[in-house]
């Protein structure tokens, strides 16, 4: 809000002492008593304490727009630097404003579950805290309709659900690796058992040697798979299972903390609305007594007006106090939201990177296992290439021959 050009008001209307006029951002003129901080849309009359018309609306508070009084001074303590971007556009400082700024608050802000946000039409270029990163801290301030029902889910609750779902996925991955380990152990056990089988153990010659190596390779392969299962347990399954064992408990603490801040914010908001209604009633009482004074002059009526004015001023002070408490609560909630959402974002990146590294370890172990398995069959390949049926026959004949004399034909 800015004051009109010098001399503009004085050229049209002379205001009573202590009154000045200002223009709202919408171009509408309102009036401020610099002594009592009362405001009104109607031009004040020259009679002290009597507005220009019975319908005028006063308050003991200065109007505010986006958290600043008409004089240009902040309506509340400034936030820290990294939060000022959003606070300057999204704060609900208009809650404590008088009639002019209350109307502007409805035009420039929207309230969702006791939290005020800039209206999208009035703040189309709101600057994000991390504009190029799609960060959690920029996109989860409002609530979202619950797809499972008719209620709403807080934006922060969605982030918590994602974190807990990520933890569950991590647990299921660990269970998957455990099943893989069990398969490896059973496979190794069966290979070792099969290697002790006596089938075809009487095969002789070079082929018999190759067959014996085949059975030995099963025992070697069983050993490889046992080592693979042991490494899967120590280097993949166990780290996945133990990573952030207290994660769910920590998330509940975080959820309760933010929820408590939201409850406090709702309580402050209710106090503001109650104080606003009380101020409206006091102003209405003051206007009624002012009308009675116009009809009948009496000392009693003047005393009633003074008393009503004091009560109206007190109600305005109470409203200002409630608004300050609300702004403090919302500021605290804002700070915690930014800090916590950035922490959740960091935790998610850390979780994904941890799982990626351990899955890479799984593939590395698998490659090593395949390489070791290949080494167990290489001796078999070498012996199979040396199999020579003719040589085997010679050796067998030399060992088992019964004689070299052939039968002759019988003569008559």
matplotlib code that plots the C-alpha trace (Angstrom):
import matplotlib.pyplot as plt

x = [0.0, 1.3, 0.1, -1.4, 0.7, 1.3, -1.5, -4.0, -6.2, -5.9, -7.1, -10.3, -11.2, -9.8, -9.3, -9.7, -6.5, -4.5, -6.1, -4.3, -5.5, -3.8, -4.4, -4.8, -3.1, -6.5, -6.6, -9.3, -8.8, -8.9, -8.2, -5.9, -5.8, -2.1, -2.8, -5.1, -4.2, -7.9, -8.8, -11.9, -13.0, -15.2, -13.9, -13.9, -16.1, -14.8, -16.6, -14.2, -15.2, -18.0, -17.5, -18.8, -21.6, -23.1, -21.7, -18.1, -15.7, -12.8, -10.1, -7.2, -4.9, -2.9, -3.8, -1.3, -0.6, 1.8, 3.0, 3.7, 1.9, 0.9, 3.9, 6.1, 7.4, 7.1, 4.0, 6.1, 9.7, 11.6, 12.4, 15.8, 17.3, 16.7, 13.0, 12.2, 11.4, 8.4, 7.4, 7.2, 4.6, 3.0, 2.6, -0.8, 0.0, -3.3, -5.2, -5.0, -5.9, -8.8, -11.7, -9.8, -7.0, -9.4, -11.1, -7.7, -6.7, -9.6, -8.6, -4.9, -4.8, -6.5, -6.8, -6.4, -6.8, -5.9, -2.8, -2.8, -1.2, -1.0, -3.8, -2.5, -4.0, -2.3, 1.1, 1.7, 5.5, 6.1, 9.8, 10.7, 13.4, 15.1, 13.6, 15.6, 15.5, 11.8, 12.6, 10.3, 10.6, 8.7, 5.7, 4.1, 2.7, -1.0, -3.2, -4.3, -7.6, -7.2, -7.8, -9.1, -11.9, -13.4, -10.8, -7.5, -3.9, -1.4, 1.5, 4.0, 2.1, 2.6, 6.3, 6.3, 4.3, 6.9, 9.7, 7.9, 7.1, 10.8, 11.7, 9.2, 10.6, 14.1, 12.9, 11.3, 14.5, 16.3, 13.8, 14.2, 18.0, 17.4, 15.3, 18.1, 20.6, 18.4, 18.3, 22.1, 22.5, 20.1, 21.7, 25.2, 23.9, 22.4, 25.5, 27.7, 25.4, 25.4, 29.1, 29.3, 27.0, 28.6, 26.8, 29.1, 32.1, 33.4, 34.0, 37.6, 40.2, 40.4, 36.7, 36.6, 39.0, 36.9, 33.8, 35.5, 36.5, 32.8, 31.8, 34.7, 33.6, 30.2, 31.9, 34.0, 30.9, 29.0, 31.9, 31.6, 27.9, 28.3, 30.8, 28.4, 25.5, 27.7, 28.8, 25.3, 24.3, 27.1, 27.5, 23.9, 21.1, 22.4, 23.2, 19.8, 18.1, 20.1, 20.1, 18.3, 16.9, 15.1, 13.9, 10.2, 10.5, 12.3, 9.7, 6.9, 8.8, 9.1, 5.4, 4.3, 6.4, 5.0, 1.5, 1.8, 2.9, -0.2, -2.4, -0.9, -1.4, -5.1, -5.5, -3.9, -6.1, -9.2, -8.1, -7.7, -11.2, -12.6, -10.8, -11.9, -15.6, -15.1, -13.7, -16.6, -19.1, -17.3, -17.3, -21.0, -21.7, -19.6, -21.5, -24.9, -24.0, -22.7, -26.0, -27.8, -25.6, -26.7, -30.3, -30.0, -27.2, -26.5, -23.6, -24.5, -24.4, -21.0, -19.7, -21.1, -19.3, -16.0, -16.4, -17.4, -14.4, -12.0, -13.5, -13.2, -9.5, -8.9, -10.5, -8.3, -5.2, -6.4, -6.7, -3.3, -1.8, -3.6, -2.4, 1.2, 0.9, -0.5, 2.3, 4.8, 3.2, 3.1, 6.7, 7.8, 5.8, 7.3, 10.9, 10.3, 8.6, 11.6, 14.2, 12.3, 11.4, 15.0, 16.1, 13.6, 14.9, 18.5, 17.4, 15.7, 18.7, 20.9, 18.5, 18.4, 22.2, 22.7, 20.4, 22.1, 25.5, 24.5, 22.7, 25.9, 27.7, 25.2, 25.9, 29.6, 29.4, 27.3, 29.9, 32.6, 30.5, 30.0, 33.8, 34.6, 32.0, 33.6, 37.0, 35.5, 34.6, 37.8, 39.6, 36.7, 37.0, 40.7, 40.2, 37.3, 39.6, 42.1, 39.6, 41.0, 38.9, 41.8, 44.2, 41.6, 41.1, 44.8, 45.2, 42.2, 43.3, 46.8, 45.3, 42.6, 43.9, 43.6, 45.9, 46.8, 46.5, 43.6, 41.7, 42.4, 40.1, 39.9, 41.3, 39.7]
y = [0.0, 3.4, 6.9, 9.1, 11.8, 14.8, 17.3, 15.0, 14.5, 18.1, 19.3, 17.3, 16.8, 18.1, 15.3, 15.7, 16.0, 12.7, 11.1, 10.2, 8.4, 5.6, 3.5, -0.2, -2.4, -2.5, 1.3, 1.7, 4.5, 3.9, 6.1, 5.6, 7.4, 7.7, 8.2, 5.2, 3.0, 2.8, 2.2, 2.7, 2.6, 5.6, 9.2, 10.2, 13.2, 16.2, 15.2, 13.2, 9.5, 9.7, 8.0, 9.5, 6.9, 4.2, 1.5, 2.4, -0.3, 0.5, -1.5, -0.8, -2.6, -1.3, -3.0, -5.4, -6.8, -9.8, -9.2, -5.4, -2.5, 0.5, 2.4, -0.2, -1.8, -5.6, -6.7, -9.5, -10.4, -11.3, -14.9, -16.4, -15.8, -19.2, -19.1, -15.5, -16.4, -18.5, -16.6, -13.3, -14.9, -17.7, -16.4, -15.7, -12.4, -10.9, -12.7, -9.8, -7.1, -4.7, -4.5, -3.2, -5.7, -8.5, -8.1, -8.1, -11.2, -13.1, -11.9, -12.6, -15.7, -19.1, -21.0, -24.8, -26.6, -23.5, -22.8, -19.8, -19.7, -17.1, -17.3, -18.8, -16.0, -13.3, -15.0, -16.8, -16.4, -17.6, -18.4, -21.9, -22.7, -25.2, -24.4, -26.8, -29.9, -30.8, -30.8, -32.1, -28.7, -26.9, -29.2, -30.6, -27.6, -28.2, -31.2, -33.7, -35.6, -39.2, -41.5, -44.1, -42.0, -38.5, -37.1, -35.3, -36.3, -33.7, -33.2, -34.1, -37.3, -38.3, -37.9, -40.0, -42.7, -42.7, -43.1, -45.9, -47.6, -47.3, -49.0, -51.8, -52.2, -52.5, -55.2, -57.1, -56.9, -58.4, -61.2, -61.8, -62.2, -64.5, -66.8, -66.6, -67.7, -70.6, -71.8, -71.6, -73.5, -76.2, -76.4, -76.7, -79.4, -81.4, -81.0, -82.3, -85.3, -86.0, -85.9, -88.9, -91.0, -94.3, -94.5, -95.3, -95.5, -98.6, -96.7, -97.3, -95.6, -91.9, -91.7, -93.1, -90.4, -87.7, -89.1, -89.1, -85.4, -84.6, -85.9, -84.0, -80.8, -81.1, -81.1, -78.1, -76.3, -77.0, -75.3, -72.3, -72.0, -72.3, -69.4, -67.4, -67.9, -66.9, -63.7, -62.9, -63.1, -61.0, -58.5, -58.0, -59.4, -58.4, -54.8, -54.4, -55.7, -53.7, -50.4, -47.9, -50.5, -47.6, -45.9, -46.5, -45.3, -42.2, -41.5, -41.7, -39.2, -36.9, -37.3, -36.6, -33.5, -32.0, -33.1, -31.3, -28.1, -28.4, -28.8, -25.8, -23.9, -24.9, -23.8, -20.4, -20.0, -20.7, -18.1, -15.5, -16.2, -15.9, -12.6, -11.4, -12.1, -10.4, -7.3, -7.2, -7.4, -4.6, -2.4, -3.1, -2.1, 1.1, 2.0, 1.4, 3.7, 6.3, 6.3, 6.7, 9.8, 11.3, 10.9, 11.9, 13.7, 12.7, 12.3, 8.6, 8.0, 9.7, 7.5, 4.4, 5.4, 5.9, 2.5, 0.8, 2.4, 1.1, -2.4, -2.1, -1.1, -3.9, -6.4, -5.1, -5.5, -9.1, -9.8, -8.4, -10.6, -13.7, -12.9, -12.6, -16.0, -17.5, -16.1, -17.4, -20.9, -20.8, -19.6, -22.5, -24.9, -23.5, -23.8, -27.4, -28.3, -27.0, -28.7, -32.0, -32.3, -31.7, -34.3, -36.8, -36.0, -36.7, -39.9, -41.1, -40.4, -42.2, -45.2, -45.5, -45.2, -47.8, -50.3, -49.6, -50.3, -53.6, -54.8, -54.0, -56.1, -58.9, -58.8, -58.7, -61.8, -63.5, -62.8, -64.2, -67.3, -67.9, -67.5, -70.0, -72.4, -72.2, -73.0, -76.2, -77.6, -76.7, -79.8, -81.8, -80.2, -81.0, -84.7, -84.9, -83.6, -86.4, -89.3, -91.8, -94.9, -96.7, -96.0, -97.1, -100.4, -101.0, -100.6, -102.7, -105.5, -105.5, -106.0, -108.5, -110.5, -114.3, -115.2, -114.3, -117.9, -117.9, -121.1, -123.1, -125.2, -128.9, -131.2, -134.6]
z = [0.0, -0.9, 0.2, -2.5, -4.2, -2.0, -2.0, -3.8, -0.7, 0.4, -2.9, -2.7, 0.9, 4.2, 6.7, 10.5, 12.5, 12.8, 9.7, 6.5, 3.3, 1.4, -1.7, -1.6, -4.3, -6.0, -6.1, -3.5, -1.0, 2.8, 5.8, 8.8, 12.2, 12.9, 16.6, 17.3, 14.3, 13.4, 9.7, 7.6, 4.0, 4.6, 4.8, 8.5, 9.4, 11.2, 14.4, 16.6, 17.1, 14.5, 11.2, 8.0, 7.8, 10.1, 7.8, 8.3, 9.6, 12.0, 13.6, 15.9, 13.4, 10.5, 7.2, 5.9, 2.5, 2.1, 5.7, 5.5, 7.1, 5.0, 6.2, 4.6, 7.8, 8.3, 10.1, 11.9, 12.4, 9.2, 8.6, 7.8, 4.4, 3.0, 3.9, 2.9, -0.7, 0.1, 3.2, 1.3, -1.1, 0.9, 4.4, 6.0, 7.6, 6.4, 9.2, 11.5, 9.1, 9.3, 7.0, 3.9, 4.2, 5.2, 1.9, 0.1, 2.1, 0.6, -2.8, -2.5, -0.3, 0.2, 3.4, 3.4, 6.7, 8.7, 6.6, 4.3, 0.8, -1.9, -4.4, -7.7, -9.7, -7.7, -7.3, -10.7, -10.5, -7.0, -6.7, -5.6, -3.1, -5.5, -8.8, -11.0, -8.8, -8.3, -4.6, -1.9, -0.1, -3.0, -3.9, -0.7, 1.2, 0.5, 1.1, -1.5, -1.8, -0.6, -3.6, -1.2, 0.2, 0.5, 3.0, 2.4, 3.0, 4.0, 1.6, 4.4, 5.0, 1.4, 1.8, 4.9, 3.1, 0.3, 2.9, 4.7, 1.3, 0.4, 3.6, 2.9, -0.6, 0.9, 3.3, 0.4, -1.6, 1.4, 1.5, -2.2, -1.8, 1.2, -1.1, -3.7, -1.0, 0.0, -3.7, -3.9, -0.6, -1.8, -5.2, -3.6, -1.3, -4.2, -6.3, -3.5, -3.0, -6.7, -7.0, -4.6, -6.7, -7.9, -11.2, -14.1, -11.8, -13.6, -16.9, -18.0, -20.1, -21.0, -21.1, -17.5, -16.5, -18.1, -16.4, -13.0, -13.6, -14.4, -11.0, -9.3, -11.1, -9.4, -6.0, -7.0, -8.3, -5.1, -3.2, -5.5, -4.9, -1.1, -1.1, -3.4, -0.9, 2.0, 0.3, -0.7, 3.0, 4.3, 1.5, 0.2, 2.3, 5.7, 4.8, 3.1, 6.2, 8.7, 6.9, 9.2, 11.6, 13.5, 10.3, 10.9, 14.5, 13.5, 10.8, 13.4, 15.6, 12.7, 11.8, 15.3, 15.5, 12.2, 13.2, 16.6, 14.8, 12.5, 15.5, 17.1, 13.9, 13.8, 17.4, 16.7, 13.6, 15.7, 18.2, 15.4, 14.1, 17.6, 18.2, 14.8, 15.7, 19.0, 17.3, 14.9, 17.8, 19.6, 16.5, 15.9, 19.5, 19.0, 15.9, 17.5, 20.4, 18.0, 16.2, 19.6, 20.2, 17.0, 18.1, 21.7, 23.4, 27.0, 29.3, 29.7, 26.0, 25.7, 28.5, 26.8, 23.6, 25.4, 27.1, 23.8, 22.1, 24.8, 24.4, 20.6, 20.9, 23.4, 21.0, 18.2, 20.4, 21.2, 17.5, 16.8, 19.6, 18.2, 14.7, 16.0, 17.7, 14.5, 12.4, 14.8, 14.7, 10.9, 10.7, 13.0, 10.9, 7.7, 9.0, 10.2, 6.9, 4.9, 7.1, 7.4, 3.7, 2.7, 5.2, 3.8, 0.3, 1.4, 3.1, -0.1, -2.2, 0.3, 0.4, -3.4, -3.7, -1.0, -2.8, -6.1, -4.7, -3.1, -6.2, -8.1, -5.6, -6.3, -10.0, -9.3, -7.2, -9.8, -12.5, -10.2, -9.5, -13.2, -13.7, -11.0, -12.4, -15.7, -14.1, -12.7, -16.1, -17.8, -16.7, -18.0, -21.4, -21.5, -20.7, -23.2, -25.9, -25.0, -25.3, -27.8, -28.4, -30.3, -27.4, -24.9, -26.9, -26.9, -23.2, -22.5, -24.8, -23.3, -19.9, -20.7, -23.7, -23.6, -26.5, -30.0, -31.8, -34.2, -34.9, -38.2, -40.4, -39.6, -42.3, -43.3]

ax = plt.figure().add_subplot(projection="3d")
ax.plot(x, y, z, "-o")
ax.set_aspect("equal")
plt.show()
